[in-house]
Amino acid sequence: MFNGMIIPCESGIIANGVDRLTPSQRSFLMSRIRSKNTRPEMVVRRLIHQMGFRYRLHSKNLPGRPDLVFASRRKVIFVNGCFWHSHGNCRIAGVPTSNKEYWAAKLERTRTRDKSNTAKLRRLKWKVKTVWECELADLNALSLRIVRFLKT
């Protein structure tokens, strides 16, 4: 829940859990949200590149099309938005109060798909790391976790 907060997001502002946009305005803004090359993904990509690691992007041959693929290491990284992928215990990850049933079902399908893709990758002997949007607040800690993941 949003608990009376004003939440700016890529798709507009939601205040006190009430959408301030008309359905057609909301629909237009939602259609503009990207699934690739998002701001969090670009930050993680630059960080990893600066650390000297090289990777491939969005491999169509792997379940879930991981954001970053380190084929020689058999490792992948997903960069997930906290809201869209329902990051647990994260202030960004609440269910909107309007049209609750729709959003709850949509976010649950995403969680289920993420778990399924991770399980498939692990069965294929790939190691999987998920970087959450909220982790970008501390890039030093994030870079340590990424280095640890890639070097082990």
WODA-V547437 format. One record per run of one state. SS is the DSSP state (~ for helix, > for strand, _ for the rest). FROM is the first residue (numbers start at 1). LEN is the number of residues. If there is no record, write none. Layout:
((SS,FROM,LEN) (SS,FROM,LEN))
//
This chain:
((_,1,5) (>,6,4) (_,10,2) (>,12,4) (_,16,2) (>,18,2) (_,20,3) (~,23,9) (_,32,7) (~,39,12) (_,51,5) (>,56,2) (_,58,10) (>,68,3) (~,71,3) (_,74,1) (>,75,6) (_,81,19) (~,100,24) (_,124,3) (>,127,6) (~,133,5) (_,138,1) (~,139,13) (_,152,1))
//
